[in-house]
Amino acid sequence: MYAIVEISGKQYKVQEGDIIFVDRLEELEEGKTTTFDKVLLISDGDKVTVGTDTVKGAKVKATVVGHGKAKKMLVYKYKAKKNQRKVRGHRQPYTKIQIEKITTGTRAKKATEEAAE
């Protein structure tokens, strides 16, 4: 089972147990769990559910593993025949999260019905 989730404006394909790197999420601390509601697609074996905007009732639960910065990228600016050169470094901040559980709307309904019995 996998899902396509929108996190801070970008789309990620996730499965349960995956560890992914997303753009820095400042409001989350290490060890905290969070839920992402913007699930665009869910594939459960043979059945694929695509939402018109998002899949209703679908959620992805994740735990924040840590924050960090990526490796340094050198940005080199150069103007020909002008002896103008400039080198800058950039390190993109990221948040490392682990996907705990993917729940669909129908899966959540079944769980509540079983718990009621």
Secondary structure as the mmCIF struct_conf table of DSSP 4:
data_model
#
loop_
_struct_conf.conf_type_id
_struct_conf.id
_struct_conf.beg_label_comp_id
_struct_conf.beg_label_asym_id
_struct_conf.beg_label_seq_id
_struct_conf.end_label_comp_id
_struct_conf.end_label_asym_id
_struct_conf.end_label_seq_id
STRN STRN1 TYR A 2 ILE A 7
TURN_TY1_P TURN_TY1_P1 SER A 8 GLY A 9
STRN STRN2 LYS A 10 GLN A 15
TURN_TY1_P TURN_TY1_P2 GLU A 16 GLY A 17
STRN STRN3 ILE A 19 ASP A 23
TURN_TY1_P TURN_TY1_P3 GLU A 26 GLU A 27
HELX_LH_PP_P HELX_LH_PP_P1 LEU A 28 GLU A 29
TURN_TY1_P TURN_TY1_P4 GLU A 30 GLY A 31
STRN STRN4 THR A 33 PHE A 36
STRN STRN5 VAL A 39 ASP A 44
TURN_TY1_P TURN_TY1_P5 GLY A 45 ASP A 46
STRN STRN6 LYS A 47 VAL A 50
BEND BEND1 THR A 52 THR A 54
TURN_TY1_P TURN_TY1_P6 LYS A 56 GLY A 57
STRN STRN7 LYS A 59 LYS A 69
STRN STRN8 MET A 73 LYS A 79
TURN_TY1_P TURN_TY1_P7 ALA A 80 ASN A 83
STRN STRN9 GLN A 84 HIS A 90
STRN STRN10 PRO A 93 THR A 103
HELX_RH_AL_P HELX_RH_AL_P1 GLY A 105 ALA A 116
#
